[in-house]
């Protein structure tokens, strides 16, 4: 009998790597040092990003704050498009989804925001492999807070011990393990497959 019945994937840097460097360069191309100023503000005021992911700041308020930093050199739509143009797809990991779906309930669990969803990643067809998307801004909680993991359990209806979590951030995997889940930090495709086989998931 298999130990796990639910496989829970993080989104960013597991299924869709992201890179903000081209975004910074684009902003620098609009006005000298604009991208560097934006990056500095974003890093020094990261709680704005986190609160937006938690659903405590509306998209309109978030955009207004960001446009102020960008000296209103871009329109709201331009900002949303550029801000969400940071993603690519990890095709190898995505190819695991239909294999896993045959034997497990698949859930996506992501610290994300409304802009990135609407303008960035919701177009990806692989999302149809998941039975549920647990998104931080919708549930009002971010990893590694307990509430977001329990939201996945509430959907699956399975015991904590039957959930296995894959995330690139060790702290978020630890949050899942504290909730009684199994889990592994994602490093690369090869090490993930090795661990899934070790766990007799694949």
C-alpha positions in Angstrom: 0.0 0.0 0.0 1.4 3.4 -1.0 2.3 5.8 1.9 1.2 9.0 0.1 -2.0 9.7 -1.7 -1.5 13.5 -2.4 1.4 15.1 -4.1 1.6 18.9 -3.6 3.8 21.0 -5.9 5.1 24.5 -5.4 4.9 26.6 -8.6 7.7 29.1 -8.8 11.2 27.7 -9.4 9.9 24.2 -9.4 7.4 24.1 -12.4 8.1 27.6 -13.6 11.6 29.1 -13.0 11.6 32.9 -12.8 14.2 35.5 -13.4 13.7 39.2 -12.6 17.0 40.3 -14.2 15.5 41.0 -17.7 12.7 43.0 -16.0 15.3 45.2 -14.3 17.1 45.7 -17.6 13.9 46.7 -19.3 13.2 49.3 -16.7 16.8 50.5 -16.9 16.2 50.9 -20.7 13.2 53.1 -20.0 15.2 55.5 -17.8 18.8 55.2 -16.6 18.9 53.3 -13.2 15.1 53.0 -13.0 15.3 49.2 -12.8 18.0 49.3 -10.2 16.0 51.8 -8.1 13.0 49.5 -8.4 15.0 46.4 -7.4 16.4 48.2 -4.4 13.0 49.4 -3.3 11.4 46.0 -3.8 14.1 44.2 -1.8 14.1 46.8 1.1 10.3 46.8 1.3 9.7 43.1 0.7 6.8 43.1 3.2 4.8 44.9 0.5 5.3 41.9 -1.8 4.6 39.4 1.0 1.4 41.2 2.0 0.2 41.3 -1.6 0.8 37.6 -1.8 -1.2 37.2 1.4 -4.1 39.1 -0.1 -3.8 42.0 2.3 -3.1 44.5 -0.4 -5.3 44.9 -3.5 -3.9 44.7 -7.0 -4.8 48.3 -7.6 -3.0 49.4 -4.4 0.1 47.3 -5.2 0.2 48.7 -8.8 -0.1 52.2 -7.5 2.9 51.7 -5.1 5.0 50.2 -7.9 4.2 52.9 -10.4 5.2 55.5 -7.9 8.6 53.8 -7.6 8.8 53.6 -11.4 8.1 57.4 -11.6 5.0 56.5 -13.7 7.2 55.7 -16.7 4.9 52.8 -17.6 1.2 52.3 -17.6 -0.6 49.9 -15.2 -1.1 47.4 -18.0 2.5 47.7 -19.1 3.7 47.2 -15.6 1.5 44.1 -15.1 2.8 42.6 -18.4 6.5 43.3 -17.7 6.2 42.2 -14.0 4.7 38.9 -15.2 7.2 38.2 -18.1 9.7 36.6 -15.7 8.5 33.0 -16.1 9.7 30.0 -18.2 8.6 26.3 -17.9 10.6 23.5 -16.5 9.4 21.0 -19.1 11.1 18.0 -17.5 9.3 18.5 -14.2 6.0 19.2 -15.9 6.3 15.9 -17.7 6.1 14.1 -14.4 2.6 15.5 -13.7 0.6 13.1 -15.9 2.6 10.1 -14.6 1.9 11.1 -11.0 -1.8 12.0 -11.7 -2.5 8.3 -12.5 -2.0 7.3 -8.8 -2.2 10.5 -6.8 -4.3 13.6 -6.2 -2.2 16.5 -7.4 -2.4 19.9 -5.7 -0.6 23.1 -6.5 0.4 25.2 -3.4 1.9 28.6 -4.2 2.9 31.9 -2.7 1.7 34.0 -5.6 -0.4 37.1 -6.5 -3.2 38.1 -8.7 -1.1 39.9 -11.3 1.3 37.0 -11.8 -1.6 34.7 -12.2 -3.6 36.8 -14.7 -0.7 38.1 -16.8 1.9 35.4 -16.2 1.3 31.8 -15.5 -2.4 31.0 -15.8 -2.0 30.4 -19.6 0.1 27.2 -19.0 -1.9 24.1 -19.9 -0.1 21.9 -17.4 -2.1 23.5 -14.7 -5.0 21.3 -15.8 -3.2 18.3 -14.3 -3.9 19.7 -10.8 -7.2 19.0 -9.1 -6.8 22.2 -7.0 -4.8 25.4 -7.0 -4.1 26.6 -3.4 -3.0 30.2 -3.9 -1.7 32.3 -1.0 -3.6 35.5 -2.0 -6.9 33.5 -2.1 -6.5 31.7 1.2 -5.0 34.7 3.1 -1.9 32.8 4.1 1.7 32.3 2.8 4.1 29.5 3.3 5.5 28.5 5.8 2.4 29.5 7.8 0.3 26.5 8.9 -3.0 27.8 7.4 -2.0 27.4 3.8 -0.9 23.7 4.2 -4.2 23.0 6.1 -6.1 24.5 3.2 -4.6 21.8 1.0 -5.6 19.1 3.5 -9.1 20.6 3.7 -9.5 20.1 -0.1 -7.9 16.6 -0.3 -9.7 15.2 2.8 -6.8 13.0 3.4 -4.7 12.6 6.6 -1.7 14.9 6.9 0.7 12.0 6.7 -0.5 11.2 3.2 0.7 14.5 1.7 4.1 14.9 0.1 5.3 18.4 -0.7 7.9 19.6 -3.3 9.2 23.1 -3.0 12.5 24.8 -3.8 12.7 26.7 -0.5 13.8 24.5 2.5 11.9 26.6 5.0 8.6 25.9 3.2 9.3 22.2 3.1 10.0 22.3 6.8 6.6 24.1 7.3 4.9 21.1 5.6 6.9 18.6 7.6 5.8 20.4 10.8 2.2 19.8 9.6 2.9 16.1 9.4 3.6 15.9 5.7 6.5 14.3 3.8 8.5 16.6 1.6 11.7 17.3 -0.3 13.5 20.5 -1.3 13.6 20.8 -5.1 17.2 21.2 -6.4 16.9 19.9 -9.9 14.9 17.4 -11.9 17.4 14.5 -11.5 17.5 14.7 -7.7 13.7 15.1 -7.5 13.2 11.9 -9.5 15.8 10.1 -7.3 13.9 11.1 -4.2 10.5 10.2 -5.6 11.8 6.8 -6.5 13.4 6.5 -3.0 10.0 7.3 -1.5 8.4 4.8 -3.9 6.2 7.5 -5.3 7.5 7.0 -8.9 
